[in-house]
Amino acid sequence: MDNARKVEIAELAGIMITESGRNVISRHLTQCGAFDCTFEIDPYKHAFRAGERSSGLRLINELKDAVPLEYNLLLKERNEQ
């Protein structure tokens, strides 16, 4: 693992270690539709929503890779709301 990756993981851990940080990330994932279906009849709306969701899915993959325990805690806290 290179130095840049270690810095990225440390930055994510710094955000995800606090409840307020997890809340910010959870809101972002919800707002970009990461947990929703993107289907729309209108192809332009569909493309827009799919692009937003893709951003959220990339963040989810990053969280799962870098801070899996904190990501699972985020999901638990999200389900309790």
C-alpha positions as a Markdown table, in Angstrom:
| # | Residue | x | y | z |
|---|---|---|---|---|
| 1 | Met | 0.0 | 0.0 | 0.0 |
| 2 | Asp | 1.5 | 3.3 | -1.0 |
| 3 | Asn | 1.6 | 6.5 | 1.1 |
| 4 | Ala | -1.2 | 8.2 | -0.8 |
| 5 | Arg | -3.6 | 5.3 | -0.1 |
| 6 | Lys | -2.6 | 5.4 | 3.6 |
| 7 | Val | -3.5 | 9.0 | 3.8 |
| 8 | Glu | -6.9 | 8.4 | 2.1 |
| 9 | Ile | -7.7 | 5.7 | 4.6 |
| 10 | Ala | -6.7 | 7.9 | 7.5 |
| 11 | Glu | -8.9 | 10.7 | 6.2 |
| 12 | Leu | -11.9 | 8.4 | 5.8 |
| 13 | Ala | -11.3 | 7.0 | 9.3 |
| 14 | Gly | -11.2 | 10.5 | 10.7 |
| 15 | Ile | -14.6 | 11.2 | 9.3 |
| 16 | Met | -16.2 | 7.9 | 10.0 |
| 17 | Ile | -14.9 | 7.6 | 13.6 |
| 18 | Thr | -17.5 | 10.1 | 14.8 |
| 19 | Glu | -21.3 | 9.8 | 14.8 |
| 20 | Ser | -21.6 | 13.2 | 13.2 |
| 21 | Gly | -19.2 | 12.2 | 10.4 |
| 22 | Arg | -21.1 | 9.1 | 9.7 |
| 23 | Asn | -24.3 | 11.1 | 9.6 |
| 24 | Val | -22.8 | 13.5 | 7.0 |
| 25 | Ile | -21.7 | 10.5 | 4.9 |
| 26 | Ser | -25.1 | 8.8 | 5.3 |
| 27 | Arg | -27.0 | 11.9 | 4.2 |
| 28 | His | -24.7 | 12.2 | 1.1 |
| 29 | Leu | -25.3 | 8.6 | 0.2 |
| 30 | Thr | -29.1 | 9.0 | 0.6 |
| 31 | Gln | -29.1 | 12.3 | -1.4 |
| 32 | Cys | -27.2 | 10.8 | -4.3 |
| 33 | Gly | -29.6 | 7.8 | -4.4 |
| 34 | Ala | -27.0 | 5.1 | -3.5 |
| 35 | Phe | -29.6 | 3.0 | -1.8 |
| 36 | Asp | -32.3 | 3.5 | -4.4 |
| 37 | Cys | -33.3 | 2.3 | -7.9 |
| 38 | Thr | -32.4 | 4.8 | -10.6 |
| 39 | Phe | -34.9 | 3.7 | -13.2 |
| 40 | Glu | -36.8 | 6.5 | -14.9 |
| 41 | Ile | -38.9 | 6.3 | -18.1 |
| 42 | Asp | -37.2 | 9.5 | -19.4 |
| 43 | Pro | -33.7 | 8.5 | -20.5 |
| 44 | Tyr | -32.2 | 11.8 | -19.6 |
| 45 | Lys | -33.6 | 11.6 | -16.0 |
| 46 | His | -32.4 | 8.0 | -15.8 |
| 47 | Ala | -28.9 | 9.0 | -17.0 |
| 48 | Phe | -28.7 | 11.8 | -14.4 |
| 49 | Arg | -29.9 | 9.6 | -11.6 |
| 50 | Ala | -27.6 | 6.8 | -12.6 |
| 51 | Gly | -24.6 | 9.2 | -12.6 |
| 52 | Glu | -25.5 | 10.5 | -9.1 |
| 53 | Arg | -25.9 | 6.9 | -7.8 |
| 54 | Ser | -22.6 | 5.9 | -9.3 |
| 55 | Ser | -20.9 | 8.6 | -7.2 |
| 56 | Gly | -22.5 | 7.1 | -4.1 |
| 57 | Leu | -21.6 | 3.6 | -5.0 |
| 58 | Arg | -18.0 | 4.6 | -5.5 |
| 59 | Leu | -18.0 | 6.1 | -2.0 |
| 60 | Ile | -19.6 | 2.9 | -0.6 |
| 61 | Asn | -16.9 | 0.8 | -2.1 |
| 62 | Glu | -14.2 | 3.1 | -0.7 |
| 63 | Leu | -15.8 | 2.9 | 2.7 |
| 64 | Lys | -16.0 | -0.9 | 2.6 |
| 65 | Asp | -12.4 | -1.1 | 1.6 |
| 66 | Ala | -10.9 | 1.5 | 4.0 |
| 67 | Val | -13.2 | 1.4 | 7.1 |
| 68 | Pro | -15.5 | -1.6 | 6.9 |
| 69 | Leu | -16.4 | -1.6 | 10.6 |
| 70 | Glu | -17.3 | 2.0 | 10.6 |
| 71 | Tyr | -19.3 | 1.5 | 7.4 |
| 72 | Asn | -21.3 | -1.3 | 9.0 |
| 73 | Leu | -21.9 | 1.0 | 12.0 |
| 74 | Leu | -23.2 | 3.6 | 9.6 |
| 75 | Leu | -25.7 | 1.1 | 8.2 |
| 76 | Lys | -26.8 | 0.1 | 11.6 |
| 77 | Glu | -27.4 | 3.7 | 12.7 |
| 78 | Arg | -29.2 | 4.4 | 9.4 |
| 79 | Asn | -31.6 | 1.5 | 10.0 |
| 80 | Glu | -32.3 | 2.6 | 13.6 |
| 81 | Gln | -33.5 | 6.0 | 12.4 |
